[in-house]
Each structure stands twice: as C-alpha cells, then as structure tokens.
Amino acid sequence: MMKPARAATRRLLPTSPFGLGPPAPPAEQFAEQDQVTHDKYGLGRVVTVQDDDTLIIDFGAHRMRITMPCAKLAKL
C-alpha cells in the first residue's frame, strides 16, 4: 500500500507568491564615533569605517577589525 505524499516535501517555485518569507531587515549602518557592544569584547566605539563592511572598533584595552555583517555586534 502506498503512502500519500507529504505536503512538506513539495518545493516552491521561485516565481510563486506563496510561501515567501518576510523580507530581510536592512543591514545596520555604522558611522565613526558610534557606540557599539560586542558579545565577546564588550562596549566599544567605532574608530574607522572602511568600505562600508569593515569596522575598526576601540574596546578600550585593544582595537579590533570586524567585518560586517556581524551577529555579535549591535549599535547602542
């Protein structure tokens, strides 16, 4: 006896208006002198923005170069 096909195994066509997820949120933009917090390094301040995707951040004891997007970094 054959089992019926499951709905979860169906693939969605890229042109289909059904099943589209919510649009991605816009990427967060950082500017010099923005205060940020990092899960590992703590509170810091943006020193330099390079090419809109690399940040140099001063965390007090040391400076770090962080490439964007970074899930652990948030603007305050």
N, C-alpha and C positions, 0 to 999 in steps of 0.2 A: 504494500500500500504506500503510495507516495504522500509525502508531507506537503502541505501548501507552502508557497513561497512567503517568506517573511518580508514585511514592508521595509525593515531596516537595511536589507541588502540592496535596495534599489539605489541606483546612482542618480544624481541630479545633473541635468544638463546645464552648462554654463549660461545659456540664454534664458533659462526658466526663471520666472519671477517668484516662484515658490521656494521656500527653504533657504532663502538668503539670510545670513546672519546680520546682526546690527553693523552699521558702518564702523570702521576703525576710528578711534578717537585721534584727533590731530596730535602730531608729535610735539612734545613740550619744547619750547624755545628758551634758551638761556642767554643772558647778556652778562657783560662784565659787571662785577660787584653784586651779583645776585647771591643771596644766602641760600645754601643747599644743605641737605642732610643725606648721608650715605649710611646704609645699614652696617657696614663694617668700619668705616673711618670716622663717622660721626658728623659734627657740624663743621661746615666749611664755607668758603667764599670763592666764587668764580674769579680767577685772575685774568685768563685769556680764553677767547673763543676762536678756534682755528677751523676754517672750512665748514662751519655750522654743524660739525659732527664730532669734533674733538674738543674737550674742555680741559684746561689746566686749573685745578682747584687747590687752594691753600687750606689745609686742615690744621693749621697751627704748627704742629711739630714737623710736618713734611708736606710737600706738594705732590699731587698725583695727576697723571694724564689719564683721562677717562674718555672712552669713545662712546658715542651715542648710537642707538638708544641703550640706556642702562636701567634695568628694572629696579636696581637698588638705590637709585638717585632720585631725590624729589626736591622741588623748589619750595622754599618757605615763603 
